[in-house]
C-alpha cells in the first residue's frame, strides 16, 4: 500500500465538502433517531442518580412498590440527563451527534492503525461509520462500540511487537484496567466485549506452531479484577446472567438473528469475501482469524452484535490494494451520500410529530392516574413523572433481579392475552391505559364499552384509553 501523494486543490476542496456532507449526515441521523424510546428511561434514571447522588435500589418508576433493581448503564444515564437538563430534547439530539462523531473518530483511529495509511484508514472508517448509522443515538451502545475500537487499537499496537519494555507493559495493563472500569460503569451488560477482544490474542498460531500468549492472559486477569470497580460491584459483570431468558419471549429484535436480506447480511457477505481473499493470499493472521470467526458467529445469533462485523471489515481490508484514484472516487461518493442526507432532513421535517406530547396532555396529572403501560409504551411517560406498570426492560422484572417482587410472568401474560383482563385491571385499579396497537389488550379495551379511546399515537403506535 503506497504512500499518499500530495493533495491537489481539488483534493482539498473534496475534503472540505466531505466534512460538510458528513456533518449533514450526522445531523440527519441524530434528528431521526433521538430521542428514542430508551432515552426517556435513561434521562429519568439519570435524574434520580444526580439528585440522590446514588443509584436506585428499587424500581421507583413502577406502580408496584419496592421492586429491587439494577441500573447497569448508570454513567450513560447521567450523560443523558445532563444533556436534557442543559437543552431539553435538543440537548439529547446534540449528545447523539457528539456520540456519533466520537464513533467516527474511534473508527478512524482503529482503521488507521490496522491499515497504516491515513487516506485508506479514513475511507474505511467513513464506510464503516455509515454502516453503523443505526447507532447514532444516546443509548450506551455507540460509546461501547467506540471504546471497543480503542481497545482493539491498543491490542493491535501492543501485540504487533514480540518484546516490550517495562514501561510499555505497565502502560498497556493500565489502559486495559481503565477500559474495563469504564465499561463496567458505562454499560456493564456488555463487559463481555472487552474480554472477547483480548481472547482473540490468547492463542497464537505461527509457522504451524501453537502457543498461549501470557501477556493476553494477564490482561484478561486484570480486566476481570477491574470489571467490579463500580457501584454495582460483582453485579455489573454478572448482569447478562441475570437477564438471560427474560428477553426472548417478547420477540425483541435485538436478540434475534438478522433478517435476510438486510444491511447486516450484506455486511456478512463483505466479511466472508474479505476472509476468503485473505486466506487465498496467505495473509490471514491468527488474531484476524479468531476475530473474524467470533464476530461473524455473534452476528448470526443476535442482531445487537452485528455491529462487530465492522471490526473484521476494517482488519481484513488491509489486504486489498488501493490507488490514488480509488481514494478520490470514495471521497466523492461519500460527499454525494452525505449531501443526499438533506433528503433525510426533509423527511424528518415532514414526519415530525407531536403525538407523544399530545398523548401526555390527554392524561390527568401523575398523582391522579393509575396508568397501565406495556412493553412498548412504558418508557414514554417516565420523564414526566408518571408511575408505570412496566416497560421495555423485562430483565429488571424477572426473579433474578426482582426476587420475590418479580412480576414478569404476569406482565407477559397481559402482553400476550393469557389472563382474565377484567380481574387483572380490577386488582391494580387501572383507570388509564397506554397499550400497543393491535395487541390483545388493545383489542379487549376497544371491544369493551367500559373503556373509551382518548388518543391514537400513530408515531409510536400506542392507543390511549380511559375507564369510563
N, C-alpha and C positions, 0 to 999 in steps of 0.2 A: 504494500500500500504506500504509494509515493507521497512525498510531502506536498502540501498545498502550495500553489503558486501565489504570487502577489495578487491582491484584489484589483480589479478594474473598477472604473467609475460605475459601470453597470452592476457589478457585484455589490458595491457599496449601496447603490440605490435599492437593489433587491433585498439587502439585509434590513434596510430601514422599512421598506414596505412589508417585509416578513414580520418585523416586530409589531407593526400596526395591525397586521392581519391576525397574528396570534393574540394580540390584545382584544380584538373584536371577538375572536373565537372564545377566549376565556370569559369575557363578559357575558356573551350569549349563554354559555353553559351555566354560569353562576346564576343568571336570572331564571333560566328554565328549570333549574334543579334545586333552588333554595328559596325560602325554607321548605324542606321536605317534611314528611310526617315525623320522622325521627328527631328533627331539630327541636320540635316543641318539647319533647321529653328531655333532651339534652339541656335546653335552656332552663326548664323548670328545676331539674335536679342541680344544675349549676348554681341557680339562685339560692337553693337550700344550702348548698355547701358553703357558698360565700357568706350568706347571712348567719349561718350557725357555726362556721369555721370547723366543721366536722362532716363526715359522711353520714347519711341517714342509716340507722339500723333497721328501720321498718319502712314499708311502702306507704308513706304518709299520704300519697295521692289517691289511695283506694278508699272505697266506701267501707270495705272490711277493715277493722282496726287491727293494729299490732301484727301485721304480716311481716315476718323477717325478710330482709332483702340484702342484696349485694350490688353496689354500683361499681362495676369493674372498669368503666371508662371515665372515671371521675375527673381527670385532668382535662379531657376534651370537653366535658360538661362546663367546666369553669371558663374555658375559652369561649364557648358558645354564649354563655351568659354575659361575659364581659363585652362581647361584640353586640349583643342585644341591648345591654344597658347603655352602651355608647351610642348606638344608632338605630335601635329598633330592628325591624326586619331588613332594612337597608344595610345595617351593620352585619347581619348574617350573610347577605349577598357578598359584601366586601370580604368577609372572612373566607367565603368559598373561593373567591378569586385568589386570595393570599395562599390558601392551602394548595390550590391548583398550580399557582406559579412556583411554589416550593417543590411540588411534584416534578415539574418540568426541569427545574434546576437539578434535582437529585438524579433524574433520568440522564441529564447531560453529564453529570459527574461520573455516573456509572458507565455510560456508553463510551465516554472519552477514555476512561481507564481501560476498558476492555479493548477498544479499537485503536488506541494510541494515535488518534488523529482528531483534531478539533472539528473539522468540517464533517467528516463521516460520523463522528460521535454526536454532533448536533443534529444532523439529518436523521440519524437513527432515533435520537431522543424525541424529536418532534413527532416522528411517525408513531412511536410507542405511546406518546402523550395523547395523540388524537385517538388512538385505540382505547385509551383509558378515560375517555371523556365522561363516562358514566360515573366516575368517582369524583367529579368536580363539586362535591358537597361538603358541608361542615361536619359530616359524620366522621368518626375517627379513622376510617379506613384509608383515606388519601394520605394522611401523615404516617400511618402504619406502613403503607407501601413505600413512602419516601425514606423512612428510617431503614427499611429492609434494603433499599438500594444503596444507602450509605454503608450499611454493614457489609453488603456484598462487595462494594468497592474496597473497603478495609480488608476483607478476607483475601480478595484477589491480589491486592498490593503486598500483603504480608506473605502469603504462601507462594508468590512468584519467586521469592528468594529462598534458597535452601539453608542459608545460615543467617542468624540475626544477632545484633548486638544486644547487650543487656537493656539499653535504653529503648530500642525498638520493641523488644519483647514486653517490657513493662508498659510502654505506651499502648501496645496492641491489647493487652489484657485489661488495661484501664478503660479503653474505649469500649471493649466488649461488655464490661461491667456496666458502663454508663448506658449502653443501648438496652440492656436487659432491665435496668432500673426504670428507664423512660417507658419502655413497652409495658412493664408491669403496672404503671400508673396511667398510661395513656389509653391502652386497650388490652387489659390483661387476658382477655379471651383469646387473643392472637399471639400469646407468648410462644406458641409453637413455631411460628415463622423464624425468628432468630435462631432457634435451635436447629431447624431443618437446614438453614444455610450453612451452619458450621458442620453439620453432619456430612454435607457433600465433600468436605475436605478431610474427613477422618480416614476413609480408605484411599490409598494411593496405589494406582496400577501403572507401573512404568517399566518399560523394557521387559515385559512379561513377568514382572515381579510384583508381588502384593505386600504392602506394609501398612501399618497404622501410624498416622501422624500424631505424635504425642502433644504437639502444640494445640492441635484441634481438640484433642481430648481434654486438655487443661482448660481450653476456652469454654467447653461445654460445662465443666465443673464450676467454673467461675460464673457463667451465665445462670446456672441453676441456683447458686448461692445468692446472687444479687436479684433474682426474679421475685424474691419475697420481701424486697425493700420497698414497701408501700404500706399505706394504712390498712390494706386488706391482708397483709402477711401472706400466709400459705394459701389463703382462699383465692387470691388473684390467679396464680398459675393453675389452680385446680378448677377454675371456673368452667372450662369446657366439659369436665366430667360432671359438673352439676347440671349443665344444660343438656346433656346427652339424652335423647329420646323425647324431649319436650317440643321439638320444633317440627318434626316430620308430619304429624297429623294435620297441621294447619296448611300443608302444602306451600310452605314458604319457599319462594322461588330461589332464594339464595342457597338453600341446602339441597336443591335438586340438580341433576345433571343439566348442562346447557342444551337448549333446543337446537334442532337441526332443521334447516340451515340457519345460522346466525353469525354475528360478528365473531363470536368466540370460536365457532367451528372453523371459520376462516383462519383465525389465529392458530388453531391447532394444525391446520394444513400447512401453514407457513413454517411452524416449528418442525413438523415431520420432514418437509423438503430441506430445510437447513441442516437438520440432523443427518439425513441420508447423504447430503453433499459433503458434510464434514467427515463422515465415515469413508466415503469413496476417496476423498482427498487425503485420508490418513492424518487428519489434523485434530481429531477429537481427543480431548484430554479426559482424565478420569473425573475431574470436578465437573466438566461440562456434561459428561455422560450422566452422572448421578443427578445433577441439577435438572437436566432436560427430562429424564425419565420421571423424576419426582414431581416436577411442575406439571407435566403432561398428565400423569396419573391423577393428581389433585383436581386438575381442570375437568377431567372426565367424571369425577364423583360429585363435585359441588361447584355450582356457578360462582359462588363467592370466592372461589380460588382461581378463577380463570384469569385474573389479573397477573398471576405468576407467570403466564406464558410470555410476557414481555421480557422476562429475565433470560430464558434461553434464546429468544429472538436477538436480544442485544449481545449475548455471549457468542452466538454462532454466526452472526452476520459478518464477523471479522474475517471469515474465510472467503468472502466474496471480494471481487476486485472492483474498485470504483474509479472512474475517470473524473477529470475536472468538469466535463460536460454533464455527467450524471449528477454531480453536486448542484450545478446551476439549474438543471431541469427539476430536481427535487425541491429546490428553494422556491422556484416559480410556481410549482404545483402547490406548495404549502401557502404561498401568497394567494393563489386562486381559491383554495379551500377556505382559508381564513376570511377572505373577502365575501365568500358566499354565506358566511355566518351572519351577514347582515339580514339574510332571509330568516334566520332563526330569531333575530331580534324583532323583525316584523311579525313573525309567528307569535312571539311572546306577547307583543302589544295587542295583537288581535284576540288572543285567547286568554288574556289576563282577566281574572275573575275575582269578585268579592264574595264568592259563595261562602267561604269559611266565616268571614266577618258577619254576613247576614245571618248565617246559622246561629252564631253566638248571640247576636242581638235578639233572636227569636226566643231565646231561653230566659227564664227568670234568673235572678241573682244566684250565685253559687250556694248561698245558705238557704235558699228557698226551693231547692230541687233535689230529688233523689234520681240520679241520672244513670241509666243503663248504657254502657258502651260495649263494643265488641273489639275483636282483633284489629280491625281496620280503623275504627272511629275513635278509639280511646285517646290517642296522642293529641288530637286537635283541641282538646279542652283544658289541657294541663296548665298552659301559660296563664290562662285567665282564672285559675283558682278553683276550678270545679273538681269535685271528687268523682272518680270514675269506677266502673266495675272492674274492667281490665283493659289491656291494650296489647300492642304487638310485641310484647316481651314475655311469651308464655313460660320461658325457663324460670322467671322470677316467681312464678306462682305454682311451680311444681314442688313436690315434697322435699327434693334435695336441697332447696334453698328456703322454702317457706315452712318446712317442718310440718307440725300438726295444724298449721293455719293454711295449708295448701288447699287450693280450690280449682286447680287446672282441669280436673275431670269434669267438674260442674260447668266450668266456662266453656269447655269444648262441647259438652252436651247441648248447651244453649246455642252455640255456634252451629252445630250440626242438626239441631232439631230433635235431639234424643231425650227430651224430658217434657214434663207437663208444664207448658208456659204459664198457664193461669196460676198454678201453685207456686212456681218459681218467682213470678212477678210479685205475688202477694207476700212471699216470705221476706223479700227485701223492701217492699213498699215503693217500687219504682213508679214514678209518675211521668218521667220523660225518657225518651229512648232515641239514641243515635245508632242506627243499625245500617250495616252494609246492604246495598241494594241487591235484591234477588236472592237473599239468604232466607232460611226457614223462618227466622223471627220476623223479618220484613213481611213475608207472606202472611204470617199469623196476625200481625198488627193491622195490616191492610184489610184483612177479611173480617176483623172483629169490630163491631160498632162501638165498643168502649174506648176506642183509640182514634185520634184524629191526626192526619198527616199535616204537619205545620210547614215544613220546608223541604225542598228537594235540592240537595247539594250535588249538582251534576259534575262539578270538577273532581270532587273526591269520592263520588258515588256513595253518598250517605243520605239516608232519609231520616228526618227528624219528626218524631211523633210525640203527642202528649196524651195522657189519660184523661178522658172527659169526666 
